[in-house]
Each structure stands twice: as structure tokens, then as C-alpha cells.
Amino acid sequence: MPVVGISRSARGYCITFVLETMKTYSSEDGLTEEALVTKLRTCRYHHLFLHSSLRDNASGTSRWGEFGAGGLLWGECTARQFEWFGGDPVTELLYKVKELYGLDNEVTFRNVTVPSENRPRSLSLGTATQIGAIPTEGIPCLLKVLLPPHCTGLPALYIRDLLLNPPSHETASAIQATCKLMSSIKCSIPEFTCVSSAKLVKLLELREANHIEFCRIKNVVDEILHMHRSIDLREILKLLMDPAWVATGLKIDFETLVNECEWLSDRIGQMIFLDGESDQKISSYASIPGEFFEDMESSWKGRVKKIHIEEEVAEVERAAEALSSVITEDFLPIVSRIKATSAPLGGPKGEILYAREHEAVWFKGKRFAPAIWAGTLGEEQIKQLKPALDSKGRKVGEEWFTTMKVEDALTRYHDAGAKAKARVLELLRGLSTELQTKINVLVFACMLLVIAKALFAHVSEGRRRKWVFPTLTGFSSSKSGESCDETKGMKIIGLTPYWFDVSEGSAVLNTVDMQSLFLLTGPNGGGKSSLLRSICAAALLGICGFMVPAESAFIPQFDSIMLHMKSYDSPADGKSSFQVEMSEMRSIVNGATSRSLVLIDEICRGTETAKGTCIAGSIVETLDEIGCLGIISTHLHGIFSLPLSTKNTVHKAMSTEYIDGQTIPTWKLVDGICRESLAFETAKVEGLAEAIIQRAEELYSSVYTKEASSGLFNAQLTQFGSKGAQTRSLSHKPKPTNKMEVFKDVETVVTLICQKKLMELYKLKNTSDVPVFNCVAIAAREQPPPSTIGASCVYVMFRPDKKLYIGETDDLDGRIRSHRLKDGMQNASFLYFKVPGKSIARQLETLLINQLLSQGFPIANLADGKHQNFGTSNLSFDGITVA
């Protein structure tokens, strides 16, 4: 975890992160108070330092947090442990870190700050919580819909950090280009091993990395090399270089990355014992319990290759053999004597056992000494027995026995094992030292794979939800430095709330064509808040390079996205809900530019109507003059009677329909003003007493009858209509000798069978007219590409027991994960191809089960081949040669 320092300058707030493990630091300047609090809420840190510049506020009282700006940060920090510091914010903070960790003054920290001039501002706490970028009770979580449920940990953290700190337009474009390529590739993809960079650095620095960590490092570099060697994945690897640089602050050349990964893979492969190798088996002798050797040797065998510890292994093997011989000589005759003795209950007992606590193999027995010594079998060995002693020379028990020869053999074996273990540890530490010289490449590669896994997962989930890639447009600037109006608009067609699943047909689509500020009205429950959240999420996802929940979208590169929803009071700060709201309005107005997106829900709801309406009107004028895009929703209908000086503000409403004497919301965005609140209807739906509602209606009629008769409260927006697209809950080959041959044979037979069946289905005369389909192999530790999401696929699983499993699915990724979760199936390989529709997939599945069986291939799921309606036709394969 980093050490965090917070300071203040003319540009705004600054936060500095110092990582002692990696000897790096990075700073982010120009933050708003809300954005800074968001960062504090979402990061885990080791220690917090606050700079003395925070004490100076606008009031000049040097009492931080008492007035205006700083109150939110003060409230956040007072609940935490922190220390004050002065001087240069970076230099002094690094000095504090050295002092905290006991580092020498000569230790240097590298600056990995990525320039942030062209990046949008970080999200404020209110915006992040109201769209679920930070999980909040009652708010649909944006993170949960961006990634599949199985994608957690480091990839999810990367996505969250990207949402909270949107990238520059260049990086967002690179991320989007990467995602588009990921969406279209046909080849299988690696598992993407995710390793924590900080943990890796610490283990290598302390030389405590074990063989498991080295295997994971090898997996990381091998997956980088796999992407480089794949024609389809190489371009994705290149595109990921820029996002990885932004995430790590490390600028590494592409060729350097590949070359260093090759060296790392070779070096680890030369040293570390890898899965699949079998030249270091645990010792095993019939006279000694297997658990003994398992416990003694499993801590060092199978760590490094045998070639590096041949002498040590040989000595252990000789010692184990000697131990086995001694135990056979000293204990086995006694055991044989006892077994040969037939006696009723209470007779002699004895066996050779492993005393785990004492790491020894001893004889345990009772009543085995003969009453009369007659020189029979085992008597000589019984005479040699002595009580077993623990490491402190104390007698273990009345039933445990050993001999001098056994104890000498045990000592020899333990000494040989200790030397072998020490040698293995020495080799592992030496490898840690070697890899420290490549630490930057390792950190970069680890982060690149985290990003790759996150983006592949996002694309898979986006395709499943039928989301689209938006067109990203940058703000063009005139010579005067102002944005050109014609390039700053945002248009989203078929927008849906991000928490709805369009594939289930449960959402109402809206089109938002925004060229200026919208003043939005609509009834309670009419969808105003949902629309604001949806627009905010879509815009944020767009500027991050992600897919958006719409049919199409044009999204400009906003410099900030600000969403304000309802406010609550803050008793700890002594502020009412209206004070909190005004504090947030101050931050929004001060931070808004012509390139901002501002979304405010039900402005000035927390004070009396007249003055609240005027404050709201003044804010509308200010934002209109700034020229930002955005929406301000309100129930303060008096705002339309104010003499507002606005040039670009447009009136929009959430429409309603009048059906059977009732006004019903349609949740559609239209032009105009809606003065109907549906307040009484909402109260009734929520169970408020009927008598209270009737009395409210009487009071309303008595006061507002005159105004109502003048038509000010017309509930029907008939001039605008409500038509629009809506989605409502609406002869056999010899047996192959290796795995590759099996793959090739199955692929060939599958191709022939399916071609013939498709010709039959499409009534075609030659194979050239059959729709082209390609068989794609998915090896162990690989997964299908996102292009299979929602597509009907037929697959063949190559089980470890040499049997084939044939299946069909519309969710190939989920089906493969399900298969691999079963015992012994973790490394199962697959062959799949896509087909046009589930009906054909089922026919081909059943057909393949029957025909592959007839071709001599063992089938695991024969029962699935007995469907009456699918694939039972007896195709003739006369004349077909399987090559």
C-alpha cells in the first residue's frame, strides 16, 4: 500500500502516492475537493500525511474546514489518522517515507507521474456514488454490468480506477480500438495470469519468491509471447502498450518488452521445475509409511530442475534407501513375529508408524516381548529396541521404540534433506536476484495482462448485453481558444439505463441529441433521474473507451462529467441538506467549462420554493453562459415565469399519456414542458392512507383551482406526442498415437460430416456452395474469444480419459468454464465452430455424436445422441477418406 500525501496549490488540490516497495512516486495536481475525497475513499494506504497548505482557506482564518471550500475534505480526514508536514510537498513527503520505513538517505525514488494535461478531471464523490462506480446501497452498480460475474480482483480494480480517473482522448481511443479488435478476433485467447505488481516487487526484493511465484511469472511472460506470436493478437498487444504506460508510468519499447519476456521465460524455464515434468518423484519404500517421505521431501522436491541439485538428490536417495534397509532389518522381523502369533484379545501388538510430530519412523507396540527367550524369529531384534526419545531427550511414550541403527539412518536422511532444501532455497534466491534487474519489464507485463483480461471481459459482457462502441469526437478549438459549437454535441440513439439488460427486452429506449443545456421537467416516476444516470454512465463509458448501452452514440471528449442527485444533511459538519447541495453547486459551477457535461437532478429542492426557484434560474443562466452540455431537471415550474437571460437552453420533458382517465408516464424524452407531477398518484401507489390523499386533493383544488382552469397544469403533452421505438417486456482409421493426431483427425471428420449435413439441409450439389465454417482449437489455459458471445456453437471436448464430449451452446465461454470446474478437467482442450442458429447446432451435435462413434472415436455423452428429431439420419460416408 502507498503512503499518501495531500497538499494544495494555485491549481487546486494535489495528491501524491509513494510506493516504498517499488521506490516510485506519482503526483496528481489540479484536483477538486470532491475528486480528492473520492480518491481517499477508494484507495488503501499505509500512512496519510497532510500538508500545511491545507490550513489556509478563503476566509483567511487559517482554521481549515470552518468556511466554504475544504469542509468536505476536512470531514473526511478528521475520521482518519494523519500527520501534518511542511516544506516542499514532494521532497518532504519522500523524506517522511524514508523515515517511516527506516531507509537510508541515499535511496532514490523514481517519478512515474503520467502527464495529465489532456485528461478529463477525476470524478467527484457524488458522481461516482450516484452511478455506482463506487458501490453504494440502493444505486445500480456500474462495475457489475461492465464485467462478467467471474471477472473480479485486479481487472475489476483497473476498470474502477479508469472510471474514477478517465484517460486522455488518445488513450481512450487506443482502449476502444483494442476492444473493437478483441470483439472481432476468431482465435482462442490466453487465460491472462493476473499478478499483483507490488507483491511481486516485494517478493523479489526480499528474495522470498517461491517456485509457485516463478511459475506465475513465467505464465505472465509466456502469455505476452503468445500474443506476440499470434497474428490476431499481436496488434492487440501493441495497442495495449499505451494504456499499460498510463497505468504504470513505465515507458517500455515494444521490441524491448518482447525480447525481455523471451529472456525471462527461458531463464525461469532453465531453473524452475514446471508442470508436466516428472523426474523428481517422492521416495517410496514398502517398509516405510509414504506420509513420511511426502512430508520430508515435498518441501523442496519439484521446485527446481534436477540438473541443478543432482548431487543433493542422489545423497537423499542413498540415505532413504539406507533407512529402508535398516528398518527392514530391525523392525520387520518383530512385526512378522507378532502377525504370526495367534492370541485372543490382549495379545501382542506392533507396527511400523510415522511419528509426524518428531519427523521419525519408529516401531510402536505393546506386549510383544516373549515370556521365554527361545531364540525364535524376531527375538534378537526385540533385544536391540530402546525407548524412542524426542529432540530434548525425553521419552516419547511407553509404546514407541527405536534402535541405534535406525536413529543413525534417520539422522543421515534428515541431514541430506536439509542440505538439498538449503541448495534449492539458494537457487531460488539467486533467481530472485537475477529477476530484480528486469523488474520494470515484469511490472509492465503484469499490468498489461491485467488490462487485457479486463478489456476482454468487458467486450464479452458488452456483446452479451448488445452494447455498442460509440464514435469518439474531440473538441475542436478556434484561434481564440473557444470550442467550436458544431463539434461539441452529443448524440445517443437508443439509450437504455445501464442496469437494464436489453437482451431481455425490458428497457425503454431514448434518443438524446444534446447540443446545449436541457431544462427538464416531468412527473414523479417519469424517469428523469434514470435518464440523468443513464446519460452520465454512457458519457463516462464513452470517454474511457468502453462500450455503451445504446444502439449508436457520438460522444465528445468531455473535460469533466459532473452528476448531482439528491443531497443529505451532514450533521458531523453541521450542514443542512441545502447547505450540502449549495456546496456541490459551487464546485460544479466553478469547475464547469464549455467542454463539460453537467447533470443536476431536481435543483434547489431543499429550500422554500420562491427563493429556490430564483437560485435555480441563476444557475441555469450561468451554465448557459459557460456553454456546457447538460441537463437540469426540476419540479420548480415557476422557473419558466422568470425573465431568464439564456441563449441556448432547451426545454425538454418526460412525456405522459392520458389513458382511461389516468395520466401514465411513458419514460420517453420529448420537447416541451410537463407541469404534471403525478404526486397524488405516486403517494397512492406507495400506500399512503386514502383519507390523507383525498384531503390533499381538496386542499389542492381550493388553492389552485384558478390556476388549474387557466391550463397551467395540463397533464397531456399532446403537441409533442409519444410515438417512438420502445423495447418492452417485450471404414475406420487406425487409432491416433498422440494428442495432435487426435485433434487433426477429429477436425477432419467433423468437417466432412458437417459439410455433408449442410449440403443436405441447404439442398446443395457441391461443397463449394456450403456456408464456410472454421474449426478453432482452444488449448489448455486458453479461452474462447468474445466473438462467440451470443453465437450458436458446436464444440468437441477432449477429455483426459481420451473420450470426446460433443455439445452445443450459445454461451461457449460459460460452458467451457463449467466443464473445467469439474475434477480432472482443468486442462481440457476444445475444438469449436460457429453455426447459423440453435436448431442447426442441435442437429449437428446429435449427428456428430452418432457419426464420430461410428468412426471409432470413444464418446462420453452417448445419451445425447438419442434425440429423435436431431441428426439421426444415417449419412453415407462411402468414398470418404479421413486423412
Secondary structure by P-SEA (a helix, b strand, c coil): cbbbbbbcccccbbbbbbbccccbbbbbccccaaaaaaaaacccccbbbbcccccccccccccccccccaaaaaaaaaacccccccccaaaaaaaaaaaaacccccbbbbbbccccccccccccaaaaaaaccccccccccaaaaacccccccaaaaaaaaaaaccccaaaaaaaaaaaaaaacccccccccccccaaaaaaaaaaccccaaaaaaaaaaaaaaaaaaacccaaaaaaaaaaaaaaaccccccaaaaaaaaaaaaaaaaacccccccccccccccccccaaaaaaacccccccccccccaaaaaaaaaaaaaaaaaaaaccaaaaaaaaaccccccccccbbbbcccccbbbbbbccccccccccccaaaaaaacccccccccccccccccccaaaaaaaaaaaaaaaaaaaaaaaaaaaaaaaaccaaaaaaaaaaaaaaaaaaaaaaaaaaaacccccccccccccccccccccccbbbbccccccccccccccbbbbbbbcccccbbbbcccccaaaaaaaaaaaaaaaaacccccccccccccccbbbbbcbbbbbccccccaaaaaaaaaaaaaaaccccbbbbbcccccccccaaaaaaaaaaaaaaaaacccbbbbbccccccccccccccbbbbbbcccccccbbbbccccccccccccaaaaaaaaacccaaaaaaaaaaaaaccaaaaaaccccccccccccccccccccccccccccaaaaaaaaaaaaaaaaaaaaaaaacccccccccbbbbbbbccccccccccccbbbbbcccccccbbbbbccccaaaaaaaaaaccccccccccccccccaaaaaaaaaaaaaaaaaacccccccccccccccccccccccccccc
